[in-house]
């Protein structure tokens, strides 16, 4: 039988080169860095309750590439804020009578913050006269778009705003801190 025993934690050990180490190398799951879980996780039932969509519709949207797949599989699968935001955007764009392929193309070019900007309608300088929509193009760049009182904007304006958003997403670098 070999005289080699597993070293105790904190006792000197030898590595493959023969040099002595104070502590053994970590093994197993302890060697992996811990990852903080995201603060908001939803089950499919949570998404159904919050969006009014059925689980079948949500899964169809995943299949069509409108939203990313769930984290995990089966009954333990979860969704995050990005899923929720994108589901709301899909429904809003469907209300504008866009096809699912057009919606997919628009959502592919936008980050979560860009989608959030498109979804928010904020009051501008004079709330009695004008409504404004804030479109976040980049962390350091926003576009304010006047919203018609009817709530329906010109299709040409909406298309132009989408074009600007695609250009900003493609050409502006992400902030690195």
Secondary structure, DSSP 4 states (H G I P E B T S, - for coil): -----PPPTTS-EE-TTS-EESSPPP-GGGGSPP-PPPS--B-HHHHHHHH---HHHHHHHHHTTSSPPPBSSGGG-BB-HHHHHHHHHHHHHHHTT--HHHHHHHHHT--HHHHHHHH-EEE-S-TTT-EEEEEEEETTEEEEEEEPTTSPPPHHHHHHHHHHHHHHHHHSPPP--
